[in-house]
Amino acid sequence: MASTDASADGGTAPAPLGTDPEPGTDTDEDEDDTLDLPLPEEFVTLFRGRPAGPGPDARSGDDLLDHVAGWGPTATSEGLFQLVPVRLEQDAALISRWMNDPAVAAYWELTGPRSVTEEHLRAQLEGDGRSVPCLGLLEGAPVSYWEIYRADLDPLARYCPVRPHDTGVHLLIGEDADRGRGLGTTLIRAVAGLVLARRPGCTRVLAEPDLRNTPSVAAFRSAGFQLAAEVDLPGKRAALMVRDRGARAVPPGPPDPSPPA
C-alpha cells in the first residue's frame, strides 16, 4: 500500500488508499496493489477495444474519474489551483526529487533513482484508469503531487466500508518551504471541492494518512474531513478521513504544520 501522507500533505503509493500511496503509496511489491484489484465485468466490457493512447476515448481516468484532465482550475486563498495529469517524460524528474525528500520518503517509500518513481507513475498511467497521478499547479507552478483514485475499486475496500464512486486522494507538498504554513489544508479543501463538483455521482472524498502523520491528519480535519475510523492497512495504521458532500470546511485558523506528503 502506498502512502498518502508524507506529511500533512502526504500521500501513498499507487495501490492507493489501499495502498496509499495516504502514505498514499508503496513501493508496491505488496499484493494489495491497487492495479491488482479486478474490475467488475461491466467495466471490462466498457473498456474493451478502446485505444490506450491519450485522448478523450483513451483508457485513462477520464472515464472512471469523470475527466480529471478537464476539471479546470479553482480559486484558492493562495491563488489559482489546478490538477494536471502527470506526463511521464516531463514530470518524473521533479516528482522523483520530491519522493527522495526524507520527510516525504518516510511515508511514500519511493526513494531511489528516477526509475523507481517512473515505475510507480507508469503503473497508473498505463493501468485501467482507476488512479490518476497529477501535479497540483498553483498559479501555473507545480507545488504538489496527487493521486486521485476510485476508492470503491481500490484494495482499501477490503478493509473498510466504501460507497459507489467514493473518491480517494493521496498527496504530498513538494518543497519544504511550502510546508507548515497551512498550504496543505488550502489545497486539500480545493481538491475535495473539485472532486465533489466534477463527479456528481460521488458523495464522499476519502483519505487514509498514516496515524503517525499528525500534521497530515490535522490538515484534513481543517479542510472539512472527519475521522471515520482507524484502519489497519498493509504497512500502516491509517486514519480514515472522510469529507461528505454536505460537510463544510473548518473556518481558517492558525496555520497547520502542513505535512510534506
N, C-alpha and C positions, 0 to 999 in steps of 0.2 A: 504494500500500500504506500502510495506516495504521500508526501506531506503537503498540507495546505497551509502550513503556518510557520514559516521560517521566522516568524516574528509576528507582531500583531498584524502584520500583513502577510503572513507566511502562507505557504502552500504545500501541497503534497504532490507526489509524482503521479504519473498517468494513471495508475489504477486508482484514480482519484477517489476522494472520499471513501471509497472502499479502500482505496489505497492511499489515498490522499497524499496525492501528490500530494489537505488542510491539515503532518506535513504532507500537504497536498501531494505527496509524492514519494515514490520509492524508486530504487534503482531498478526496479521491478524484475526481480527474479522470482517474486512472490507469485504463487499460483493464483492469487486473487486478483491479478492484474485486470484492470477494467476491460481491456480489449478481449479478455478471455471469457467474458460472460456472454453466452449465446443470446442472440436477439430472438424475439418471438418470430414465428414463421411469417406473420404479416409484414414485418419489417424486411425480412429477407426477400419476400416477394416484391416489396416496394422498390428495393434497390437493384434487383436482378436485371442485368442488361444496361444499367446506367453507366455513363462514362466515368472514369476515375480522375480525370483532369479537372482543373479549376473551371468555375463557371456555375451558373445557377442550377444546372442539372447534374452537377458532379456529386459524387458520394462524399459530401462534406457535411459540416454541422449545419449547413443551410437547411437541410430537410428535418433532421431530428431536433434542431435547436432554433428553428424559425429564422434562418438567415442572419446569423451573428454578424457577418460582414456588412450587412445593410442596416444595422441597428442605428447607426449615426451617432453624432456627438450629443453630450448633455452638459448643461452648465453646472458648475460647482463653485464654491467659495474660493477655490484655488485657480479657477479658470476653466476653459472648455476641455472636457474629457471625452475620450473615445476609445473603444475597444477595436483593435485591428488584428485580424488573424495573422499568425506568425508566417513569415516567408523564410523557409529554412536557410537558404544561402545568405540572405541579407541579415537575418536576425540571430542566428545561432551563436555567433561570437559574443555578442553582448549578453545574451541570456546565460551563456556558459560562464562568463566573468561573474555575473551575479550569483550563480549557483556555487561558485568557489569562495564566496564571502563566508567566513566562518559562522556568522550569525544566521545566514540562510542555510548553509550546509548542515547545520545541526538538525534541521527538520526535513529538508528536501532530499538529502542524501544523494546528490548528483554531482559530487566533486569529481575532479579529474580532467582529462583532456576534453577538448571541444566535442569529440566524437561521442562522449557519454551523453551530453546534452542533446546532440543531434539525434541519437538513437531514441531518446525519450520523446522528442518532438515528432520524429518521423512515425513512431508507433501511433500517434494520434492523427497526424496529417494523412496517413495512408490507411487509417482504420475505417470503421463503419460510420463515423460521424457522431458518435455519442459524446465525444470530448473534443473541444476546440481550443487549442492553445492560442493565446492572444497577447499582444503587447498593449499596455494601457498608456495612451498618449495624453499628456497634459499640455495644452497649448502647442500641440504638434510634436512634443519631445517625449521619448519613451522614459517612463519613470517606474513602471511596474510590469509584472508578468502575471497572467491569469490563465486558469483553465476553467472553462465553462462546460459543464457536463450534465448529462441526464442522470440524476441520482437514482431514478427508478429503474435504469438499465445498468446500473453500476453495482459492483460487489458490495457496496455499502448496504444495499437492500437485503443482504444476507444477515446483517447484524442489527438492523432496527427497522421499524415500520416506515415505509415510504408511500407516497401517493403518486398516481399517474401524473407525469410531466413535472414532478419535483425537479428543480434545477439546482445543481451544486456548484460551488465556486472554490477554487484554490488560488491563492495569490501570494505574491511577495513584492515588497517595495525594494527597488533595485539598489539605491545608493544610501549609504549610512546617513548622509546629511538630510535625507528626506524622512528619516525615522524619528520617532519620539516627539513629533510636533503636531500630531493629530491628523496627518495626511491619510493614514490608513483608514480611519473612520470615515473621512470625507469620500474616499474612493469606494469603500465598501457600500456606503449609502447610495452612491451614484450607480454602481453596478447592479445592486439589488433593484433600484428603481428602473433601470433599463430592462432587466430580465422580466419584471412584472408588467412593464409597459409593452414590450415587444413579443411576449409569449402569453397571449390571452388564456391559453389552456393551463398555464402554470399558476398554482395558488400559493406555493411556498418556495423560498430560496433557502438552501441548506449549506452549512459549512461544518467541518469537523476538525478544528485545530487541536493540536496536542494540548492536553490539560496543563502541561508544564509551561506552555507558552502563554503566560498570563497577559502580556501586552496584547496578543492577538485576540484572546477571549474578550478582553476589555474593549478592544476596538469594535468587535462585532456587536457587543452589547450596546455601545454608544450609537451604532448605526441602526438600531431598532431590532436586533436579533435577540431571541430569548434562549436561555439554556434549557433544552428539552430533556436532555439525559446525558449521562456519562456512559460511553460505549467502548468496549474492548474491541479494537480493530487490530489486524495483523501489524505488529510493530509498534503499537502505541495505544494509550488510553486517551480517547478523544472526548472533547466537549462537543456534543451535537447541538449546534446553534441553528435556530430556525427563525426566519422572517416571514410572517404570514402577510398575505396581500393587504389585509386591513390594518397592519401594525404601523405605528408612527415612530419615526426615529427619535431618540432622546435628544432634547434641545442641546445645542452646543454648550460645552462647559470647558474646564481646563483641558488642554491637550492631553490625549492618552499617549503613553510611550509606545507609539506605533511600532508594531513588530516588524522585523525585517522581512518576513515572508508572510 
